[in-house]
Amino acid sequence: MRTRLLTLCVMISLPLFAQRNSQIRVYPDRGTEEISRHIYGHFAEHLESCIYGGLWVGPDSDIPNTQGYRNDVLDALKKLQIPNLRWPGGCFADEYHWMDGIGPKENRPKMVNNNWGGTIEDNSFGTHEFLNLCKLLGCEPYISANVGSGTVEEMAKWVEYMTSKGDSPMARLRRQNRRDQAWKVKFIGVGNESWGCGGSMRPEYYADLYRRYATYCRNYDGNQLFKIASGASDYDYDWTEVLMKNVGGRMDGLSLHYYTVTGWEGSKGSATQFNAEDFYWTMGKCLEIEDVIRKHIHIMDQYDPQKKVTLMLDEWGTWWDEEPGTINGHLYQQNTLRDAFVAALSLNLFHKYTDRLKMTNIAQIVNVLQSMILTNGPQMVVTPSYHIFEMFKVHQDAIHLPLDLVCDIETVRDNRKVPMLSVSASKNKEGVIHLTLANIDLNQTNEVTLDLQSHKITTVNSRILTAASMNDHNTFENPELVKPTTFHGAKIEKGQLKINLPPKSIVVLEVK
Ligand code: AHR
């Protein structure tokens, strides 16, 4: 992407209601890589209300449900075309013993959820409940298995329990638990954050453990596992180097975690009370992931030039202070237009690395961190981030189109450079081009000229997500304050598109 560096001024001193201009040139015939649908993956951890009360209320609940899953949440999630769902953690995964979560509910032992508020986990949501949820959502399960406090035998038996069709001991146990057919499970994570909550290991030690555990994760009866090693946090390039060197082709995927967060100590800032400077800082921190991705990919390229090992960003998103009044350790946070921008900017840039980066999982799906949905008893609301995933789903499995972008770049707090426009383009199997654009500027419109070269533009349909204030968010009292509407600011002029992007707006264009 080519960008033009113009004025370097502090954002909040910019004149109100001025206008920016940008140019985009898309190359509709030069796309080679498909945007893996798994870039649009999700994550559900046993972090109290993500599972209990969020996805699952149990079949006896007064809240309308299908076999225990909330109907309102199911209906909303189905509209996102979710490709995969990672479970049961996160940090929880390395204390989870799957056998505690099968069989009659009354016999399932309870445990303390040490990572997340010390809540008592009753194991009423276990393997069957998760895999059946994936079936209802039409997504692929991604099992994150326990290395930190679990045995090789335990992991091996879990794989057998889920996927063996034959007369094996674990398949028999599954049948005793009233599930005859094996499930299809492709994605399996061998540990999570093994450098931290997953065992505080050194990369050399974890690399050897990975090799050992992964050996016994067998492919039963035609089920082909895709084995994912626990990867680095943010800027820990040494972890990636050691894993690539010592594990290499024994893994199919290597994970990476990156949160848009102010830091791990002290306050992370309010999810809803922030000013323009905070807003722009957030955009800068979010975009910094591009440099992080590039550096990890560079290391992977040295050891694996054929790109056989996939990079999986299986945790990302914003991390703010917990909502006042909510339970400490449950990571329940609100979600404003600012979070929608983080989702939009992130997805737009992930598309560029789809030859190596083939899966990402925003953290987390319901009631935790940058969630899609918030619930409170019987009430449910979808967040601005949800709307981005719904608007951007058109890119799933489409061919990523290269483009040139000329736009203003500003310097924000911490000397981060932020292009004022974010854009991505793709072409689907029917030849329809989709563009997703985000005008980051809080005050100025951006007059965009879009050149689609040989693509003859006949019709344009578009939707926009914006709000009166950057702090706007959906509440149970006002659930539709931030939602997409039809956009009328794109016009065909002399074979090009002129798009008048309002301040702080995110637009999806369908161009035929
Ligand atoms: O998503 C919340 C937590 O963040 C996960 O449990 C852990 O993997 C990460 O540190």
Residues whose N, C-alpha, C, O or C-beta is under 5 A from the ligand:
A	BS01	AHR	G90 C91 F92 E193 A363
